Amino acid sequence: MLLNSQKMVSISEANQNFSKIAKLVDEDKSVVIMKNNKPKYILLDFDEFSKVSISEEEKLETIADRILFENLDAFKELAK
């Protein structure tokens, strides 16, 4: 994953200037919070989070459908 250095802040700055960090999230949809000079946390706009969550749910549903389809005979046998 590529990180935009303009969207990185230290944990100290996030603690001291949360409203400023929230404005960055409003503008850029996310901010990476660094701890000990390493990416540690992501502050994510809720709408962006919802999009990612829905996408992950769709992936899980697709996988579940594939497993069901590939093993339909076994599931039918177990249901007897």
ZAMARGU-4260 file (C-alpha; in steps of 0.2 Angstrom, whole numbers, plus 5000, padded with zeros to 4 digits):
<rodrens>
0) 5000/5000/5000 | 5007/5017/4995 | 5005/5030/5009 | 5004/5049/5005 | 5015/5058/5016
5) 5003/5073/5016 | 4991/5062/5025 | 5002/5056/5039 | 5003/5064/5056 | 5011/5059/5072
10) 5001/5052/5087 | 5006/5067/5097 | 4999/5079/5084 | 4983/5069/5083 | 4981/5070/5102
15) 4985/5089/5102 | 4975/5094/5087 | 4961/5082/5084 | 4950/5094/5076 | 4964/5098/5063
20) 4966/5080/5060 | 4947/5078/5058 | 4947/5092/5045 | 4961/5082/5035 | 4950/5067/5035
25) 4935/5077/5029 | 4946/5083/5015 | 4956/5067/5011 | 4944/5053/5018 | 4958/5046/5028
30) 4974/5050/5039 | 4988/5039/5044 | 4993/5041/5062 | 5011/5037/5065 | 5018/5029/5081
35) 5037/5028/5084 | 5039/5034/5066 | 5029/5019/5059 | 5011/5019/5052 | 5000/5012/5066
40) 4982/5019/5065 | 4971/5025/5051 | 4957/5038/5055 | 4944/5035/5041 | 4929/5044/5036
45) 4914/5034/5040 | 4907/5034/5023 | 4923/5027/5016 | 4923/5014/5030 | 4905/5009/5025
50) 4911/5007/5007 | 4925/4996/5012 | 4914/4986/5024 | 4901/4983/5010 | 4915/4978/4998
55) 4922/4965/5011 | 4904/4958/5014 | 4902/4956/4995 | 4918/4947/4994 | 4913/4935/5008
60) 4896/4932/5000 | 4905/4928/4984 | 4916/4915/4993 | 4902/4908/5002 | 4892/4905/4986
65) 4907/4897/4978 | 4909/4885/4992 | 4891/4881/4992 | 4890/4878/4974 | 4906/4867/4974
70) 4900/4857/4988 | 4881/4857/4985 | 4880/4838/4984 | 4889/4836/5001 | 4878/4849/5009
75) 4862/4840/5002 | 4868/4824/5010 | 4871/4832/5026 | 4854/4839/5026 | 4846/4822/5025
</rodrens>
